[in-house]
Amino acid sequence: MIIGLISDTHSFLDPKVFDHFKNVDEIWHAGDFGNEQVIGDLKSFKRIRGVYGNIDDKEIQSLFPEDLWFDCEGLSIWMTHIGGTPPNYNPRVKKLLKQKVPQIFICGHSHILRIKKDPSFNNMLYLNPGAAGNHGFHLMKTIIRFELQNKGIKKMEVIELGRRGQIN
C-alpha cells in the first residue's frame, strides 16, 4: 500500500500534491485542512483518512475524529493533529502512549517535518510531514510518501513542494 501523508494545508492545496500522490493508494491528512474544499479535492482524487486540527471548524470536526487508530498492512497506526515531538509529547498524547503504543504515530501541527524512531516507546516510528499549505512560519512546503507492506515500511520519501507562498 502506497501512502501519501500531508498536513497543515490551511485551506491551500498545492497542485503539485496531485502529481506526487498520483500513484498512492490512500492519502492520510494529519489535520488543519482549513476548509471543505481541500477535503473535497482530496476525496475526489483518492481515498483519504484524516483527523481534524485546531483550526478546523465544527463541520470538518464532524467529518473527521481527533484521534484515528487503525491497522494497515499489519501495522498499528495512530494519527492525531497535536502530538508534540519525541520525547516531548504533549500531556494528552503521553498519557495515551503509556496505555497503548502504535507502531507508527502520525501528527501535524508544528509545521516541522520530522521522521524519527522513539526508543522510549518500542521504537515507534514518529512521522510529522511538516506543512503543505501557505499559512505558518515554515519556509518549505513538505509532504511524505511511503510504502507499507508485510508489516514493514519502505521507500520513505520527503517531497518538497516549494517555498511557502510559491504556487508553481
N, C-alpha and C positions, 0 to 999 in steps of 0.2 A: 504494500500500500504506500503510495507516494503522498506526502502531506505538504501542504503549503501553510506556513504559520505566519500570521500577521497580527499586529496590534496597533492601538492608538492611531486609527485613521482620522479621527476627529473631523468627520464629515467630508473628507477628501480621499478619493480612491485613485491613486496614480494609475494611468492607463497601462504602464509597464507591468503592473501586477498580473494582468491577463496574459501577457507573453510568458512571464516567468512561471506562472501557475497553469499553463495550458495542458501540461501532462500530469497534473496532480489528480489524485482520486478524491481528496477532500481538502477543504480549506478550513483551518482552525483559527478563529479570531479571539484573541485574549482580552477583549474589552475596549471600551471607548470607541465604539462605532461612530458615534456622533449624530447620525441621522439614519432614517429608514431607507434612504436612497442607497447608501453603501450596502446595507443588508440585501436590498432587492437586487442590486447589480451583482453581488457575490452569489446569491441564491440562483439567479438566472444563468450563472456560469458553471458552478459546481455545487456539490453538496457541502454545506457548511455546518460546523459545530462552533459554539461560542459561549461566552459569558458576557454579562453586561459590565460596564465600567462605571466609574464615579461620575462621569459627565453624561451618561446615557439616561434619557428621560423614562418616565413610567411606561410609555409604550414599548420601548426597547426592553425594559426590565420585565415586561410581561411576555416577551418572546424568548428571552434567554435567562438562565439562572445565574446566581452569584458564583456558585461552585458547580463544576461539571466533573463528575467521576465517571470514567468509562474504561473499557478494555479495548485494545486494538492490537491485532497480531500477537496476542498473548502477553501484552504489556499493560500494566495498570497505569492509568493517566489521571492526573488531577489538574484541572485548569481553573484559575481564578484571576481576577484582574490585579488586585493589590496583594502582593505577596512578600515584598521585601527581597533581600538577596542573601545567599548563603554567606556566613552563618547567621546573619542578622535579619531573620524573617520577622514580619510584624507579629504582635502577640496572638492574634486570632489564628494565623497560619501556624505558628509554632505550636500552639495548643493542639490543633488538629493533626499536625505531623507526629506529635507524641502518641496519638491514638492510632493513626493509620498512615503508613508511608507508601506512596506510589513509586513506581519505577521511574516515571517521568513527571516532573512538576513544571507546569507552564504558567507564567504570569506576564503581565504587561506593566503599565502604569508609570514606570520610572523613565521611559523613553531611552533606556540604556541597554544596548544589545549585550547579552551575556549568555554564555553556554558554559556550564560548569558542573562537574560531579561533586556531590556533597558527601564526604566520608562520615559526617555526623549522622546521616540518615541512610545507611546501607548503600552508599554510593549512588543515591538517587540523582538522576540527570535533571538539572535545573535549566530551563530554557526561557529566555526573555528575548523576543525578536526585535526589541527596540521599538521605534515608532515609524509608521509608514505614512503618516499624514504630515501636513504642513504646520500644524499648531504645536508649539512647545519650544524647548531650548535645544533640542538635538540638532546637530549640523547635517547629518546624513540620514536619509530615509532608508530603513532596512527591513528586510523580511528574511525568513529562513525556509529552506526546502530540504526535506529528508525522506528517507525510506524506512518503513517499519516492515520487518519480515522475520518470521520464525523466532519471535521473542528477541529480535535484535534491531539495532539502529544502524543504518548505513547511509553513506553519501550525504552527510550533513553539509549543506551549502549556505553560506551567508551571502545574501544578494543585496547590493547597494542600488537603490533606485535613483539616486541623485541627491543633490543638496536640498535641504528643506526650502520650500518655496519654488523650486525648479520643477517645471511640468514636463519638459521634453528631454 
